[in-house]
Amino acid sequence: MSRLVDKLKSLREATPQPLGFTAFTPSPEKPRLQLIAAVTADNLDRLSSRTGSVDAVLVEVAKSDDVDGLEKVCQVKDGVPGGAWIKAANGGVLKKVLNAACDFAVFGPGASLAVTQKDRLGRVLEIDVSISEGLMRTAADLPVDAVLAAGAGEEKTLTLNWLMLIQRLVYLVGKPVLVPVPPGINGADLQALWDMGIGGVIVEVADDKSADKLSDIKKLIEKLNPPALRKKKAAPILPRLQPEAPAPPEEEGGGEEDE
C-alpha cells in the first residue's frame, strides 16, 4: 500500500480517547497536514537538496525522458514517498511510469484505466472543482484513493469562493483531498484548509525562491491546531405518506339493543 495514502487516510480517522481508567497508549506521531513538493524533472537535480522538509515529492512527467528523473526519486531507499504527476496521455509514457515502482501517481480523468490497476500504487485523481455535483459524486465509487482539487483559483489567494468549491469536493467525494497552494501561503490559510478536512497541500517548486519557502511552510504546519471533529452532515428529512390504517371489522351477530 502507498505510504502517502496510508498517512492521508489516517488523518481522516479520529482516534477517540477511551473512557474510564483503561491504559491508553498515545499515537507516536502527531497528526499533521501533509506537505508535498511538485518539481519538474528538469529542476529535480538542482532542487532535490532543498526538499528535505517535505512529506512527499511529486515529479511532473510530460515526456518519456522525465521518467528518468522520476525513477531517481522513487528508488531512494528510506526516502520520502515519490510520485508521478502524469501530464502526458501517451501510452508509452504511462507504461514507463507504472514500471518506476513509485509510491503514488496523480492523473487526470482522461488517463487510461491501467493506472488504476497497478498494485500498491496510490492513485490520486485530479478533479475540476467546478464540475457538476452529480459527476463529482461518481468519484466516490471510482478505484482511486484520493483526489486533487484542480480548477480556477488554485494559484490565487485563498478566497471564500475557492473554499466553498473545495468544501463541496470534500463533502461529495468522501476521500482524502489534496489542494495546490502557492509558496507564499500563510498559517491562517493553512489552518482553514485543514479545518475543512484537507489532508495535504501541494507546492509547486520552480526555482530556488520557492524551494526556500518549503521549510517556512513546514514550520507553519507544525504550529497548526488539530481540527475539531466535524459533525456529520444531517441528511434532509423528507415527508413520507403513511398508508391509512384499515377500519376495524364490524362484529357479527350482535345482541339486541337494550330498551
C-alpha positions in Angstrom: 0.0 0.0 0.0 1.1 3.6 -0.7 2.8 5.3 2.3 1.3 8.6 1.4 -2.2 7.2 1.0 -1.8 5.4 4.4 -0.9 8.7 6.0 -3.8 10.6 4.3 -6.3 8.0 5.4 -5.0 8.0 9.0 -5.7 11.8 9.1 -9.4 11.1 8.3 -9.8 8.6 11.1 -10.4 10.1 14.5 -9.0 8.2 17.5 -11.2 8.9 20.5 -9.8 8.8 24.0 -11.1 5.7 25.8 -13.3 6.2 28.9 -12.5 5.0 32.4 -9.1 4.0 33.8 -8.0 1.8 30.9 -4.4 2.2 30.0 -4.0 4.3 26.8 -1.0 4.5 24.6 -1.0 7.7 22.6 -0.2 7.8 19.0 3.6 8.1 18.4 3.2 10.8 15.8 1.1 13.9 15.9 -1.4 14.2 13.1 -0.1 16.7 10.6 -1.2 18.3 7.3 1.0 16.7 4.6 3.3 18.8 2.6 4.1 17.7 -1.0 6.6 19.4 -3.3 5.9 19.3 -7.0 9.0 19.5 -9.1 9.7 19.2 -12.8 12.1 16.6 -13.9 14.4 19.3 -15.4 14.7 21.0 -12.0 14.9 17.9 -9.9 18.7 17.6 -9.6 19.1 21.3 -8.8 16.3 21.5 -6.2 16.4 18.0 -4.7 18.6 19.0 -1.8 16.1 21.8 -0.9 13.1 19.5 -0.5 14.2 17.8 2.8 11.4 19.3 4.8 8.5 17.8 2.8 6.5 14.6 3.3 6.5 13.6 -0.4 7.9 14.6 -3.7 5.8 14.8 -6.9 7.6 14.7 -10.2 5.8 16.2 -13.2 6.0 13.8 -16.1 5.2 15.3 -19.5 7.5 13.3 -21.7 9.4 10.0 -21.8 12.7 11.5 -20.6 11.1 12.8 -17.4 10.6 9.2 -16.2 14.4 9.0 -15.6 14.2 11.7 -13.0 11.1 10.1 -11.5 13.0 6.9 -11.0 15.7 8.6 -9.1 13.1 9.8 -6.5 11.2 6.6 -6.3 14.2 4.3 -5.9 15.8 6.2 -3.0 15.8 3.8 -0.1 14.2 5.1 3.1 13.4 8.4 1.3 10.1 10.3 1.4 7.4 8.8 -0.9 7.9 9.7 -4.5 5.1 10.1 -7.0 4.5 10.9 -10.7 2.2 13.8 -11.8 1.3 12.4 -15.2 0.9 15.2 -17.7 1.1 13.1 -20.8 -1.6 10.8 -22.2 1.0 8.8 -24.3 0.6 5.1 -23.6 4.4 4.6 -23.7 5.0 7.2 -21.0 2.3 5.7 -18.8 3.9 2.3 -19.1 7.3 3.6 -18.0 5.7 5.4 -15.1 4.0 2.3 -13.9 7.2 0.4 -14.1 9.1 3.0 -12.0 7.8 1.5 -8.7 6.6 4.8 -7.3 4.6 5.3 -4.2 1.7 7.2 -5.8 0.6 8.8 -9.0 -1.6 11.8 -9.9 -3.5 11.7 -13.1 -6.4 13.4 -14.8 -9.8 11.9 -15.8 -8.6 11.2 -19.3 -6.0 8.7 -18.0 -6.1 5.1 -19.1 -7.7 2.6 -16.7 -4.3 0.9 -16.5 -3.2 3.5 -13.9 -5.9 2.3 -11.5 -4.9 -1.4 -11.8 -1.3 -1.1 -10.6 -0.8 -2.9 -7.3 0.5 -0.9 -4.3 0.3 2.3 -6.2 -1.5 5.2 -4.5 -4.0 6.6 -7.1 -4.8 10.3 -6.9 -7.4 11.7 -9.4 -7.4 15.3 -10.5 -10.9 16.7 -10.3 -12.0 20.1 -11.6 -13.9 21.6 -8.6 -16.3 23.4 -10.9 -17.9 20.2 -12.4 -21.5 19.3 -11.6 -22.5 17.8 -8.3 -23.7 14.6 -9.9 -20.5 14.0 -11.8 -18.4 14.8 -8.7 -20.3 12.2 -6.6 -19.3 9.4 -9.0 -15.7 9.9 -8.0 -16.6 8.3 -4.6 -17.1 4.9 -6.5 -14.1 5.1 -8.7 -11.0 2.9 -8.0 -8.9 5.8 -6.7 -7.5 6.5 -3.2 -7.5 10.3 -3.1 -8.4 13.3 -5.2 -6.6 16.5 -6.1 -8.6 19.7 -6.3 -8.0 21.4 -9.7 -9.6 24.3 -11.5 -9.8 28.1 -11.5 -8.4 29.7 -8.4 -5.8 27.1 -7.4 -3.0 29.5 -8.0 -4.6 32.6 -6.4 -5.0 33.8 -2.9 -7.4 31.8 -0.9 -10.9 33.2 -1.3 -14.3 32.3 0.1 -15.4 31.1 -3.4 -12.4 28.8 -3.7 -13.0 27.5 -0.1 -16.7 26.7 -1.0 -15.7 24.8 -4.1 -13.1 22.8 -2.1 -15.5 22.1 0.7 -18.1 20.8 -1.7 -15.4 18.4 -3.1 -14.7 17.2 0.5 -18.3 16.5 1.2 -19.2 14.8 -2.0 -16.2 12.6 -2.8 -15.6 11.2 0.7 -11.9 10.5 0.0 -8.7 12.3 1.1 -8.3 15.6 -0.7 -5.1 17.3 -1.8 -5.0 21.0 -2.6 -2.4 23.0 -4.6 -1.3 26.1 -2.7 1.2 29.0 -3.6 4.6 29.0 -1.9 3.7 32.2 0.0 0.7 30.7 1.8 0.3 31.9 5.4 -0.6 30.0 8.5 -4.2 31.2 8.7 -4.9 29.8 5.2 -3.3 26.5 6.1 -5.4 26.3 9.2 -8.6 27.0 7.2 -7.8 24.2 4.7 -7.0 21.7 7.5 -10.2 22.6 9.4 -12.1 21.8 6.2 -10.8 18.3 6.1 -7.9 18.7 3.6 -5.2 16.0 4.0 -2.3 17.6 2.2 -1.1 20.6 0.2 1.0 20.6 -2.9 3.5 23.4 -3.5 5.0 23.8 -7.0 8.8 24.3 -6.7 10.0 26.0 -9.8 13.1 27.9 -8.5 15.3 28.5 -5.5 13.0 31.0 -4.0 10.0 28.7 -4.0 12.2 25.9 -2.7 13.3 28.0 0.2 9.7 28.5 1.2 9.2 24.8 1.8 10.8 24.9 5.2 8.8 28.0 6.2 5.6 26.2 5.2 6.6 23.1 7.2 7.1 25.3 10.3 3.7 26.8 9.9 2.1 23.4 9.6 3.8 22.3 12.8 2.1 25.2 14.6 -1.4 24.4 13.4 -4.1 23.4 15.8 -5.6 19.9 15.1 -9.0 20.3 13.5 -12.0 19.7 15.7 -14.0 16.6 15.0 -16.6 17.6 12.4 -20.2 16.7 12.9 -21.7 14.6 10.2 -23.9 16.5 7.8 -27.6 15.9 8.6 -29.5 14.3 5.8 -32.7 16.1 4.8 -35.8 14.6 6.3 -38.4 14.2 3.5 -42.1 13.9 4.2 -43.5 10.4 3.7 -47.1 9.5 3.3 -48.3 6.7 5.6 -51.0 4.3 4.3 -54.3 4.8 6.0 -55.0 2.2 8.7 -57.9 0.0 7.8 -61.1 0.3 9.8 -61.7 -2.5 12.4 -64.2 -5.1 11.2 -67.7 -4.9 12.5 -68.8 -7.6 14.9 -71.4 -10.0 13.5 -74.3 -11.5 15.4 -74.6 -8.7 17.9 -77.3 -8.8 20.6 -80.5 -6.7 20.6 -80.2 -3.2 21.9 -81.4 -2.6 25.3 -84.8 -0.9 25.7 
